[in-house]
């Protein structure tokens, strides 16, 4: 598009060409005719002429910079108006900005120090004049031909001795990627906020990457407050540890823990570069990860669906089919429905008993030494109880008990003895929050709007007419008439041999295909909306991490790597992100994270002093709905909806029962969830997306859980244990009628494979 200002003369300045444009101005290269020199002409675009906010910012920059005379602050030569449009005339910087340099990756340490050493005194000078920049970033540091660095763009600066900003803009202003935690929270600022921004710049110059990146400004601001920065050397292994220590101190969440002036940061950086042997670790509690090559990008999916065999009579296990996948992790086989086997403990029982194996050994030894036969009898009683199947399958939100829990660290190692560092794709590291960061996080979330939709204290339970007695079982691998139009493939987990595996069940033929086969427990699978990938949790390395594979069971990739529990993976609507819960602090209060399906860009989404689980996106990606409450009191568990755009936290249920496992239907108008009617009876409930019209949809003699809609919304698949022991899969119409049991061997946590 042609710029009508080029070639014109404005107040004695001949406009030559456009240099660039930002959020509030266009900058031109111009020639000052009276002095025959090049200058930068900054003009407010015409479309902002009626916007008081932009006019105030423009005038503010003139007023502030005209009072700041420092060799490393861009000087203003002149200002005026052209056709009622204000302009500023500044010194021209021919070498561009630091942001331009970063387009080629990280800078050398000498180059980085040269830039920091020049702009740090300029920042302190501005602070001494009661001016905070509030938008320091690489794009606002310009360069001349002699390696000079100059700060520019004081359009949103704050004059601290005025008490308040003269800008009328509501809310927080600035660039989230470089914003200090206190600025993101709208707190009172001082010069240390700009020091933090300089620390972010230093991180980027040293590594070529920003410490916090995400899709939305809001989520980046939350990360500035809640998430410890990654270790710079995980991005740049050649970086001296002394320089890394300087960067990490500059990025402390608490201003009191940072460098108190920009110059002190600059001097520390100079010392760290010139005399690295004198440096010390400013983050002794953070575990330094070993540097490993970045995993290769995930290969494009090549789907090779296994053929569906004709029904077999009599039913029996079929030969194993080997798809083109990872032999180490996946083996596929097909079978029709087999007769119900003898009882075997369910997923929850097995996972608990596996976690408790070594602790029981320790208790046994202690009992032999300290308490003799009595302790031996107690331990033997526990073992017998587990073997007898007294540990129920339960749903994925079974509350955490202090002494026996799914979320127990392997070998029951006390949390205090473990350095809880979350490694993602080997090179990304997340550490637990320290006391200061925890306080900052809580301050941020205390500002989130909290509303509650009141659910009646007692939802009337359904009568026995709501379910058939007994349940109809598959006859000749056929569905009952009400369900015969159900199509597609179900994804679920079940015990096969001595471990839990991931399987599919094809409708309406009820043909099973086993996708995984190993000695570990693979569970809670969920398919991506594009129908190409499956996310699941597995304890293949001794504790549960998040994995992804293709729909044939191949291309297995481990996404998280740590010493604590990651669980219950779910997909974003675009199939690019996986959201999950992680016990990063090992206190049972799981926080919600997300990571890209290739294992990159780990991000904290939501953290609070609650246990949070089973997060699911709304179809439009704007909301997350999840379970939150006390880790040891399931009666406090409620359904929460979080607006990812505004930060509004909406409590959808409000009662003394356990409400859990929420998910949206296909159009986002309803939320399906599980509610506990008594100690052993979960029922399937539904409500509108705004929390109204909450009601029981279905309740059986067993414990009903893990309900999921079909893609077309006509059916619901769920797990239940009508015999009180083994979970099976059930299918019903979306109105809660026409219920049929569709497995007889075992089945849990079912969902539809999209596009099937």
Buried (B, 14 or more C-beta within 10 A) or exposed (E): EEEEBBEBEBBBBBBBEEBBBEEBBBBBBBBBEEEEEBBBBBBBEEEBEEEEBBBBBBBBBBBBBEEBEBEBBBBBBBBEEBEEBBBBBBBBBEBBBBBBBBEEEBBEBEBBBBBBBBBBBBBBBBBEBEBBBBBBBBBBBBBBEEEBBBBBBBBBBBBBEEEEBEBEEEEBBBBBBBBBBBBBBEBEBBBBBBBBBBBBBBBBBBBBBBBBBBBEBBBBBBBBBBBBBBBBBBBBEEBBBBBBBBBBBBBBBBBEBBBBBBBBBBBBBBBBBEEEEEBEEBBEEBBBBEBEEEBEEBEEBEEEEBEEBEBBEEBEBBEEBEBEBBEEBBBBBBBBBBEBEEEBBBBBBBBBBBBBEEBBEEBBEEBEEEEEEEBBEBBEEBBEEBEEBEBBBBBBBBBBEEEBBBBBBBBBBEBEEBEBBBBBBBBBBBBBBBEBBBEBBBBBBEEBEEEBBEBEEEBEEBEEEBBBEEBBBBEEBBBBEBBEEBBBBBBBBBBBEEBBBBBBBBBBBBBBBBBBBBEBBBBBBBBBBBBBBBBBBBBBEEBBBBBBBBBBBBBBBBBBBBBBBBBBBBBBBEBBBBBBBBBBBBBBBBBBBBBBBBBBBBBBBBBBEBBBBBBBBBBEBBBBBBBBBBBEEBBBBBBBBBBBEEBBBBBBBBBEBBBBBBBBBEEBEBBBBBBBBEEEBBBBBBBEBEBEEBBBBBBBBBBBBBBBBBBEEBBBBBBBBBEEBBBBBBBBBBEBEBBBBBBBBBBBBBBBBBBB
